[in-house]
Amino acid sequence: MQLIITAMAVTAGMVFSLAIALLVEELIFGKVFRIFFARPAIAGKDQGKR
C-alpha cells in the first residue's frame, strides 16, 4: 500500500511540475498554446486568383 501511495505522489508531483513549467513558459513567451490550438490553414479560393 505504501508503494502505491508513493507512486501516486511521484506522478502527481511530475504532473504538477509540468503544469507549472508550461504556465511559466506561456507567461514569458506566450507561444505554447498558439502552437497546440492553432487552426490549420485551409487552402481555399484565394490561391487560384493570381
N, CA, C and O atoms as a Tripos MOL2 file, in Angstrom:
@<TRIPOS>MOLECULE
protein
  200   199    50     0     0
PROTEIN
NO_CHARGES

@<TRIPOS>ATOM
      1 N           0.8150   -1.1950    0.0000 N.3       1 MET1
      2 CA          0.0000    0.0000    0.0000 C.3       1 MET1
      3 C           0.8590    1.2590    0.0000 C.2       1 MET1
      4 O           0.5200    2.2530   -0.6430 O.2       1 MET1
      5 N           1.9520    1.2100    0.7120 N.am      2 GLN2
      6 CA          2.8660    2.3540    0.7690 C.3       2 GLN2
      7 C           3.4660    2.6490   -0.6020 C.2       2 GLN2
      8 O           3.6850    3.8070   -0.9570 O.2       2 GLN2
      9 N           3.7290    1.5890   -1.3730 N.am      3 LEU3
     10 CA          4.2970    1.7570   -2.7150 C.3       3 LEU3
     11 C           3.3190    2.4700   -3.6490 C.2       3 LEU3
     12 O           3.7250    3.2970   -4.4660 O.2       3 LEU3
     13 N           2.0360    2.1490   -3.5260 N.am      4 ILE4
     14 CA          1.0180    2.7900   -4.3690 C.3       4 ILE4
     15 C           0.9140    4.2790   -4.0360 C.2       4 ILE4
     16 O           0.8220    5.1210   -4.9300 O.2       4 ILE4
     17 N           0.9300    4.5860   -2.7530 N.am      5 ILE5
     18 CA          0.8500    5.9950   -2.3390 C.3       5 ILE5
     19 C           2.0790    6.7580   -2.8140 C.2       5 ILE5
     20 O           1.9720    7.9040   -3.2520 O.2       5 ILE5
     21 N           3.2460    6.1240   -2.7280 N.am      6 THR6
     22 CA          4.4750    6.7730   -3.1930 C.3       6 THR6
     23 C           4.4320    7.0090   -4.7010 C.2       6 THR6
     24 O           4.8070    8.0820   -5.1710 O.2       6 THR6
     25 N           3.9760    6.0120   -5.4590 N.am      7 ALA7
     26 CA          3.8830    6.1510   -6.9150 C.3       7 ALA7
     27 C           2.8950    7.2530   -7.2930 C.2       7 ALA7
     28 O           3.1470    8.0220   -8.2200 O.2       7 ALA7
     29 N           1.7680    7.3300   -6.5750 N.am      8 MET8
     30 CA          0.7920    8.3840   -6.8590 C.3       8 MET8
     31 C           1.3620    9.7640   -6.5350 C.2       8 MET8
     32 O           1.1220   10.7230   -7.2680 O.2       8 MET8
     33 N           2.1120    9.8660   -5.4410 N.am      9 ALA9
     34 CA          2.7020   11.1490   -5.0630 C.3       9 ALA9
     35 C           3.7520   11.5810   -6.0800 C.2       9 ALA9
     36 O           3.8280   12.7600   -6.4250 O.2       9 ALA9
     37 N           4.5600   10.6440   -6.5610 N.am     10 VAL10
     38 CA          5.5790   10.9710   -7.5630 C.3      10 VAL10
     39 C           4.9200   11.3970   -8.8700 C.2      10 VAL10
     40 O           5.3380   12.3800   -9.4830 O.2      10 VAL10
     41 N           3.8910   10.6640   -9.3040 N.am     11 THR11
     42 CA          3.1890   11.0030  -10.5430 C.3      11 THR11
     43 C           2.5100   12.3700  -10.4290 C.2      11 THR11
     44 O           2.5910   13.1860  -11.3470 O.2      11 THR11
     45 N           1.8460   12.6130   -9.3060 N.am     12 ALA12
     46 CA          1.1800   13.9070   -9.1090 C.3      12 ALA12
     47 C           2.2030   15.0420   -9.0850 C.2      12 ALA12
     48 O           1.9450   16.1210   -9.6180 O.2      12 ALA12
     49 N           3.3480   14.8060   -8.4760 N.am     13 GLY13
     50 CA          4.3900   15.8230   -8.4520 C.3      13 GLY13
     51 C           4.9280   16.1340   -9.8300 C.2      13 GLY13
     52 O           5.1900   17.2930  -10.1520 O.2      13 GLY13
     53 N           5.0930   15.1080  -10.6440 N.am     14 MET14
     54 CA          5.5910   15.3230  -12.0100 C.3      14 MET14
     55 C           4.5690   16.0790  -12.8520 C.2      14 MET14
     56 O           4.9340   16.9800  -13.6070 O.2      14 MET14
     57 N           3.2980   15.7200  -12.7290 N.am     15 VAL15
     58 CA          2.2490   16.4130  -13.4840 C.3      15 VAL15
     59 C           2.1460   17.8720  -13.0330 C.2      15 VAL15
     60 O           2.0130   18.7710  -13.8630 O.2      15 VAL15
     61 N           2.2060   18.1050  -11.7280 N.am     16 PHE16
     62 CA          2.1590   19.4690  -11.2100 C.3      16 PHE16
     63 C           3.3550   20.2820  -11.6970 C.2      16 PHE16
     64 O           3.2090   21.4450  -12.0710 O.2      16 PHE16
     65 N           4.5330   19.6690  -11.6910 N.am     17 SER17
     66 CA          5.7350   20.3530  -12.1500 C.3      17 SER17
     67 C           5.6350   20.7170  -13.6260 C.2      17 SER17
     68 O           6.0290   21.8130  -14.0240 O.2      17 SER17
     69 N           5.1140   19.8070  -14.4340 N.am     18 LEU18
     70 CA          4.9350   20.0780  -15.8580 C.3      18 LEU18
     71 C           3.9260   21.2000  -16.0760 C.2      18 LEU18
     72 O           4.1310   22.0590  -16.9340 O.2      18 LEU18
     73 N           2.8410   21.2000  -15.3070 N.am     19 ALA19
     74 CA          1.8240   22.2430  -15.4410 C.3      19 ALA19
     75 C           2.3960   23.6120  -15.0790 C.2      19 ALA19
     76 O           2.1220   24.5930  -15.7700 O.2      19 ALA19
     77 N           3.1770   23.6920  -14.0210 N.am     20 ILE20
     78 CA          3.7830   24.9590  -13.6230 C.3      20 ILE20
     79 C           4.7950   25.4260  -14.6700 C.2      20 ILE20
     80 O           4.8720   26.6150  -14.9790 O.2      20 ILE20
     81 N           5.5730   24.4800  -15.2140 N.am     21 ALA21
     82 CA          6.5530   24.8450  -16.2410 C.3      21 ALA21
     83 C           5.8680   25.3900  -17.4910 C.2      21 ALA21
     84 O           6.3350   26.3670  -18.0750 O.2      21 ALA21
     85 N           4.7620   24.7660  -17.9060 N.am     22 LEU22
     86 CA          4.0270   25.2680  -19.0740 C.3      22 LEU22
     87 C           3.4160   26.6390  -18.7950 C.2      22 LEU22
     88 O           3.4100   27.5070  -19.6690 O.2      22 LEU22
     89 N           2.9040   26.8360  -17.5850 N.am     23 LEU23
     90 CA          2.3240   28.1250  -17.2380 C.3      23 LEU23
     91 C           3.3740   29.2310  -17.2510 C.2      23 LEU23
     92 O           3.1270   30.3140  -17.7800 O.2      23 LEU23
     93 N           4.5290   28.9670  -16.6790 N.am     24 VAL24
     94 CA          5.5940   29.9700  -16.6570 C.3      24 VAL24
     95 C           6.0840   30.2680  -18.0700 C.2      24 VAL24
     96 O           6.3130   31.4240  -18.4250 O.2      24 VAL24
     97 N           6.2420   29.2170  -18.8720 N.am     25 GLU25
     98 CA          6.6940   29.4290  -20.2540 C.3      25 GLU25
     99 C           5.6740   30.2430  -21.0370 C.2      25 GLU25
    100 O           6.0420   31.1040  -21.8360 O.2      25 GLU25
    101 N           4.3950   29.9720  -20.8090 N.am     26 GLU26
    102 CA          3.3490   30.7190  -21.5010 C.3      26 GLU26
    103 C           3.3570   32.1820  -21.0670 C.2      26 GLU26
    104 O           3.1520   33.0760  -21.8890 O.2      26 GLU26
    105 N           3.5890   32.4250  -19.7960 N.am     27 LEU27
    106 CA          3.6220   33.8080  -19.3160 C.3      27 LEU27
    107 C           4.8370   34.5520  -19.8640 C.2      27 LEU27
    108 O           4.7550   35.7550  -20.1160 O.2      27 LEU27
    109 N           5.9540   33.8680  -20.0510 N.am     28 ILE28
    110 CA          7.1650   34.5220  -20.5310 C.3      28 ILE28
    111 C           7.1400   34.6930  -22.0500 C.2      28 ILE28
    112 O           7.3710   35.7900  -22.5570 O.2      28 ILE28
    113 N           6.8610   33.6100  -22.7730 N.am     29 PHE29
    114 CA          6.9540   33.6460  -24.2340 C.3      29 PHE29
    115 C           5.6000   33.7580  -24.9250 C.2      29 PHE29
    116 O           5.4960   34.4300  -25.9520 O.2      29 PHE29
    117 N           4.5800   33.1320  -24.4020 N.am     30 GLY30
    118 CA          3.2290   33.2420  -24.9460 C.3      30 GLY30
    119 C           3.0010   32.5420  -26.2620 C.2      30 GLY30
    120 O           2.1570   32.9790  -27.0430 O.2      30 GLY30
    121 N           3.7220   31.4720  -26.5380 N.am     31 LYS31
    122 CA          3.5570   30.8140  -27.8360 C.3      31 LYS31
    123 C           3.1810   29.3460  -27.7450 C.2      31 LYS31
    124 O           2.9070   28.7320  -28.7770 O.2      31 LYS31
    125 N           3.1570   28.7610  -26.5650 N.am     32 VAL32
    126 CA          2.9020   27.3250  -26.4540 C.3      32 VAL32
    127 C           1.4770   26.9910  -26.8650 C.2      32 VAL32
    128 O           1.2630   26.0950  -27.6820 O.2      32 VAL32
    129 N           0.5000   27.7010  -26.3100 N.am     33 PHE33
    130 CA         -0.8880   27.3580  -26.5820 C.3      33 PHE33
    131 C          -1.2950   27.7360  -28.0010 C.2      33 PHE33
    132 O          -2.2240   27.1430  -28.5480 O.2      33 PHE33
    133 N          -0.6250   28.7020  -28.6030 N.am     34 ARG34
    134 CA         -0.9080   29.0200  -30.0120 C.3      34 ARG34
    135 C          -0.5010   27.8660  -30.9120 C.2      34 ARG34
    136 O          -1.1620   27.5960  -31.9150 O.2      34 ARG34
    137 N           0.5830   27.1840  -30.5610 N.am     35 ILE35
    138 CA          1.0280   26.0400  -31.3650 C.3      35 ILE35
    139 C           0.0490   24.8780  -31.2280 C.2      35 ILE35
    140 O          -0.3000   24.2290  -32.2150 O.2      35 ILE35
    141 N          -0.3960   24.6180  -29.9840 N.am     36 PHE36
    142 CA         -1.2770   23.4760  -29.7350 C.3      36 PHE36
    143 C          -2.6770   23.6910  -30.2800 C.2      36 PHE36
    144 O          -3.2910   22.7500  -30.7840 O.2      36 PHE36
    145 N          -3.1960   24.9150  -30.1890 N.am     37 PHE37
    146 CA         -4.5930   25.1590  -30.5060 C.3      37 PHE37
    147 C          -4.7990   25.9890  -31.7710 C.2      37 PHE37
    148 O          -5.9040   26.4770  -32.0100 O.2      37 PHE37
    149 N          -3.7620   26.1560  -32.5770 N.am     38 ALA38
    150 CA         -3.9050   26.9490  -33.8020 C.3      38 ALA38
    151 C          -4.7320   26.1740  -34.8290 C.2      38 ALA38
    152 O          -4.5950   24.9600  -34.9800 O.2      38 ALA38
    153 N          -5.5690   26.8940  -35.5080 N.am     39 ARG39
    154 CA         -6.3550   26.2610  -36.5680 C.3      39 ARG39
    155 C          -5.4710   26.0910  -37.7920 C.2      39 ARG39
    156 O          -4.7270   27.0040  -38.1510 O.2      39 ARG39
    157 N          -5.5420   24.9450  -38.4290 N.am     40 PRO40
    158 CA         -4.7180   24.7480  -39.6340 C.3      40 PRO40
    159 C          -5.1880   25.6510  -40.7760 C.2      40 PRO40
    160 O          -6.3800   25.9150  -40.9400 O.2      40 PRO40
    161 N          -4.2300   26.1040  -41.5440 N.am     41 ALA41
    162 CA         -4.5570   26.9550  -42.6830 C.3      41 ALA41
    163 C          -5.2960   26.1330  -43.7380 C.2      41 ALA41
    164 O          -4.8870   25.0220  -44.0770 O.2      41 ALA41
    165 N          -6.3720   26.6890  -44.2410 N.am     42 ILE42
    166 CA         -7.1800   25.9740  -45.2290 C.3      42 ILE42
    167 C          -6.8950   26.5720  -46.5980 C.2      42 ILE42
    168 O          -7.0650   27.7720  -46.8190 O.2      42 ILE42
    169 N          -6.4560   25.7070  -47.5190 N.am     43 ALA43
    170 CA         -6.2400   26.1720  -48.8900 C.3      43 ALA43
    171 C          -7.6100   26.4150  -49.5100 C.2      43 ALA43
    172 O          -8.4130   25.4950  -49.6690 O.2      43 ALA43
    173 N          -7.8540   27.6570  -49.8520 N.am     44 GLY44
    174 CA         -9.2060   27.9810  -50.3020 C.3      44 GLY44
    175 C          -9.2220   28.6190  -51.6840 C.2      44 GLY44
    176 O          -8.4120   28.3120  -52.5580 O.2      44 GLY44
    177 N         -10.1630   29.5000  -51.8320 N.am     45 LYS45
    178 CA        -10.4420   30.1170  -53.1270 C.3      45 LYS45
    179 C          -9.3940   31.1340  -53.5410 C.2      45 LYS45
    180 O          -9.2880   31.4470  -54.7270 O.2      45 LYS45
    181 N          -8.6220   31.6560  -52.6110 N.am     46 ASP46
    182 CA         -7.6940   32.7570  -52.9210 C.3      46 ASP46
    183 C          -6.4980   32.3140  -53.7560 C.2      46 ASP46
    184 O          -5.8610   33.1580  -54.3860 O.2      46 ASP46
    185 N          -6.1740   31.0470  -53.7870 N.am     47 GLN47
    186 CA         -4.9510   30.6210  -54.4700 C.3      47 GLN47
    187 C          -5.0630   30.6640  -55.9840 C.2      47 GLN47
    188 O          -4.0420   30.8170  -56.6550 O.2      47 GLN47
    189 N          -6.2320   30.5400  -56.5430 N.am     48 GLY48
    190 CA         -6.3660   30.4850  -57.9800 C.3      48 GLY48
    191 C          -6.5640   31.8390  -58.6310 C.2      48 GLY48
    192 O          -6.7050   31.8960  -59.8530 O.2      48 GLY48
    193 N          -6.5810   32.9250  -57.8890 N.am     49 LYS49
    194 CA         -6.9270   34.2340  -58.4440 C.3      49 LYS49
    195 C          -5.7420   34.9820  -59.0300 C.2      49 LYS49
    196 O          -5.9410   36.0290  -59.6460 O.2      49 LYS49
    197 N          -4.5490   34.5060  -58.8720 N.am     50 ARG50
    198 CA         -3.3950   35.2580  -59.3740 C.3      50 ARG50
    199 C          -3.2090   35.1180  -60.8330 C.2      50 ARG50
    200 O          -2.2770   35.6950  -61.3940 O.2      50 ARG50
@<TRIPOS>BOND
     1     1     2 1
     2     2     3 1
     3     3     4 2
     4     3     5 am
     5     5     6 1
     6     6     7 1
     7     7     8 2
     8     7     9 am
     9     9    10 1
    10    10    11 1
    11    11    12 2
    12    11    13 am
    13    13    14 1
    14    14    15 1
    15    15    16 2
    16    15    17 am
    17    17    18 1
    18    18    19 1
    19    19    20 2
    20    19    21 am
    21    21    22 1
    22    22    23 1
    23    23    24 2
    24    23    25 am
    25    25    26 1
    26    26    27 1
    27    27    28 2
    28    27    29 am
    29    29    30 1
    30    30    31 1
    31    31    32 2
    32    31    33 am
    33    33    34 1
    34    34    35 1
    35    35    36 2
    36    35    37 am
    37    37    38 1
    38    38    39 1
    39    39    40 2
    40    39    41 am
    41    41    42 1
    42    42    43 1
    43    43    44 2
    44    43    45 am
    45    45    46 1
    46    46    47 1
    47    47    48 2
    48    47    49 am
    49    49    50 1
    50    50    51 1
    51    51    52 2
    52    51    53 am
    53    53    54 1
    54    54    55 1
    55    55    56 2
    56    55    57 am
    57    57    58 1
    58    58    59 1
    59    59    60 2
    60    59    61 am
    61    61    62 1
    62    62    63 1
    63    63    64 2
    64    63    65 am
    65    65    66 1
    66    66    67 1
    67    67    68 2
    68    67    69 am
    69    69    70 1
    70    70    71 1
    71    71    72 2
    72    71    73 am
    73    73    74 1
    74    74    75 1
    75    75    76 2
    76    75    77 am
    77    77    78 1
    78    78    79 1
    79    79    80 2
    80    79    81 am
    81    81    82 1
    82    82    83 1
    83    83    84 2
    84    83    85 am
    85    85    86 1
    86    86    87 1
    87    87    88 2
    88    87    89 am
    89    89    90 1
    90    90    91 1
    91    91    92 2
    92    91    93 am
    93    93    94 1
    94    94    95 1
    95    95    96 2
    96    95    97 am
    97    97    98 1
    98    98    99 1
    99    99   100 2
   100    99   101 am
   101   101   102 1
   102   102   103 1
   103   103   104 2
   104   103   105 am
   105   105   106 1
   106   106   107 1
   107   107   108 2
   108   107   109 am
   109   109   110 1
   110   110   111 1
   111   111   112 2
   112   111   113 am
   113   113   114 1
   114   114   115 1
   115   115   116 2
   116   115   117 am
   117   117   118 1
   118   118   119 1
   119   119   120 2
   120   119   121 am
   121   121   122 1
   122   122   123 1
   123   123   124 2
   124   123   125 am
   125   125   126 1
   126   126   127 1
   127   127   128 2
   128   127   129 am
   129   129   130 1
   130   130   131 1
   131   131   132 2
   132   131   133 am
   133   133   134 1
   134   134   135 1
   135   135   136 2
   136   135   137 am
   137   137   138 1
   138   138   139 1
   139   139   140 2
   140   139   141 am
   141   141   142 1
   142   142   143 1
   143   143   144 2
   144   143   145 am
   145   145   146 1
   146   146   147 1
   147   147   148 2
   148   147   149 am
   149   149   150 1
   150   150   151 1
   151   151   152 2
   152   151   153 am
   153   153   154 1
   154   154   155 1
   155   155   156 2
   156   155   157 am
   157   157   158 1
   158   158   159 1
   159   159   160 2
   160   159   161 am
   161   161   162 1
   162   162   163 1
   163   163   164 2
   164   163   165 am
   165   165   166 1
   166   166   167 1
   167   167   168 2
   168   167   169 am
   169   169   170 1
   170   170   171 1
   171   171   172 2
   172   171   173 am
   173   173   174 1
   174   174   175 1
   175   175   176 2
   176   175   177 am
   177   177   178 1
   178   178   179 1
   179   179   180 2
   180   179   181 am
   181   181   182 1
   182   182   183 1
   183   183   184 2
   184   183   185 am
   185   185   186 1
   186   186   187 1
   187   187   188 2
   188   187   189 am
   189   189   190 1
   190   190   191 1
   191   191   192 2
   192   191   193 am
   193   193   194 1
   194   194   195 1
   195   195   196 2
   196   195   197 am
   197   197   198 1
   198   198   199 1
   199   199   200 2
@<TRIPOS>SUBSTRUCTURE
     1 MET1         2 RESIDUE 1 A MET
     2 GLN2         6 RESIDUE 1 A GLN
     3 LEU3        10 RESIDUE 1 A LEU
     4 ILE4        14 RESIDUE 1 A ILE
     5 ILE5        18 RESIDUE 1 A ILE
     6 THR6        22 RESIDUE 1 A THR
     7 ALA7        26 RESIDUE 1 A ALA
     8 MET8        30 RESIDUE 1 A MET
     9 ALA9        34 RESIDUE 1 A ALA
    10 VAL10       38 RESIDUE 1 A VAL
    11 THR11       42 RESIDUE 1 A THR
    12 ALA12       46 RESIDUE 1 A ALA
    13 GLY13       50 RESIDUE 1 A GLY
    14 MET14       54 RESIDUE 1 A MET
    15 VAL15       58 RESIDUE 1 A VAL
    16 PHE16       62 RESIDUE 1 A PHE
    17 SER17       66 RESIDUE 1 A SER
    18 LEU18       70 RESIDUE 1 A LEU
    19 ALA19       74 RESIDUE 1 A ALA
    20 ILE20       78 RESIDUE 1 A ILE
    21 ALA21       82 RESIDUE 1 A ALA
    22 LEU22       86 RESIDUE 1 A LEU
    23 LEU23       90 RESIDUE 1 A LEU
    24 VAL24       94 RESIDUE 1 A VAL
    25 GLU25       98 RESIDUE 1 A GLU
    26 GLU26      102 RESIDUE 1 A GLU
    27 LEU27      106 RESIDUE 1 A LEU
    28 ILE28      110 RESIDUE 1 A ILE
    29 PHE29      114 RESIDUE 1 A PHE
    30 GLY30      118 RESIDUE 1 A GLY
    31 LYS31      122 RESIDUE 1 A LYS
    32 VAL32      126 RESIDUE 1 A VAL
    33 PHE33      130 RESIDUE 1 A PHE
    34 ARG34      134 RESIDUE 1 A ARG
    35 ILE35      138 RESIDUE 1 A ILE
    36 PHE36      142 RESIDUE 1 A PHE
    37 PHE37      146 RESIDUE 1 A PHE
    38 ALA38      150 RESIDUE 1 A ALA
    39 ARG39      154 RESIDUE 1 A ARG
    40 PRO40      158 RESIDUE 1 A PRO
    41 ALA41      162 RESIDUE 1 A ALA
    42 ILE42      166 RESIDUE 1 A ILE
    43 ALA43      170 RESIDUE 1 A ALA
    44 GLY44      174 RESIDUE 1 A GLY
    45 LYS45      178 RESIDUE 1 A LYS
    46 ASP46      182 RESIDUE 1 A ASP
    47 GLN47      186 RESIDUE 1 A GLN
    48 GLY48      190 RESIDUE 1 A GLY
    49 LYS49      194 RESIDUE 1 A LYS
    50 ARG50      198 RESIDUE 1 A ARG
